[in-house]
């Protein structure tokens, strides 16, 4: 236990010294295991972790979903989603903000990345909101918060990595994210309605779109609907695995982009390079987390901590609630994926030892990651918007996002108290 606590302290100390968390976890895990086990077995373990991670067939789903999202963004499907939502509800107060949430949910169903969703929607949704006179705090807040739906509504990169690390069914995790994702989208829209009710000038109504144009806009999103039905329907129906579904989705998105003349050789190269860069970042963090996990597991800290909690007689739900609070606090100061991978070796054995479903816990993990992505001062979505929207100060983005942080905390509380929201759909899968 002492060795593990010293290891966590060393990781946080290196992080405070601005060492990238992936390198901090990898270095502490390698050195700690070397001091406990000896260097020859530690070096053998490190080589095996790198080899197994790099050549794992199941992990190929990560670059494929990333590639699919990049092709979809280039094909302009996000514009069509926003245009369709805008056509139906843009004439209402806060309508463009509501349309942004709906478009984020739709784009998340074919992307799997929160940052990509927020970046794409900042280009699609912010200019119309600024033109109509929306308050910058509402515009940026709803884009940042709506962008987090990219990792809750399947497919989700975070769910894939969680499933691989914990050996939980990725298909069941995807199914488990559907209802909480819809709940979160609904709560975000309720948050928009509350904000615009208190400050009507923040989200003025736009012009009403005639019905013929509404149906035309709705027909334009057939590409999105087809990709979602084929990829997710095939995975849920057992027609193909998550990895095969990711490959089919990436191929479909490529052909859509090609058919729309959105791909040139230069654009194709940019998509491939961007996908490779994102994949390399994720794999670096994952390998480092595996090394640190080997060290933590060798110290027997997870088993000791689980036994101690069981002996204290704490309420199981209280224990999970305390974990969620720790995650929310860590999300304000740490990068989200690293935070999850750093703590999973300790928390996951406790959760399963208390008898909770790992699929439900996976959905809770995604929810706390959503909160972390928009929690100042280090929420990644906030800095994405700050980099893309040069005319909006970072303080204004911080001001607007806090209301939506509270909305996501409410979604977390609901799923924590009502596990059936996450477990009902997976219950139909074999």
Protein Blocks (a to p, Z undefined) as FASTA:
>chain_A
ZZmmmmmmmmmmmmmnopafklmmmmmmmmmmmmmnopklmmmmmmmmmmmmmmmmklmm
mmmmmmmmmmmmmnommmmmmmmmmmmmmmpghklmmmmmmmmmmmmmmnopaklmmmmm
mmmmmmmmmmnopafklmmmmmmmmmmmmmmmccdfklmmmmmmnopafklmmmmmmmmm
mmmmmmmmmmmmmmmmmmmmlmccdddddfklmmmmmmmmmmmmmmmmmmmmmmmnomac
fklmmmmmmmmmmmmmmmnopacfklmmmmmmmmmmmmmmmmmmmmmmmmmmmmmmmnom
mmmmmmmmmmnopafklmmmmmmmmmmmmmmmpcfklmmmmmmmmmmmmmmmnopafklm
mmmmmmmmmmmmmgcfkbfklmmmmmmmmmbcfklmmmmmmmmmmmmmmmmmmmmmmmml
mmmmmmmpZZ
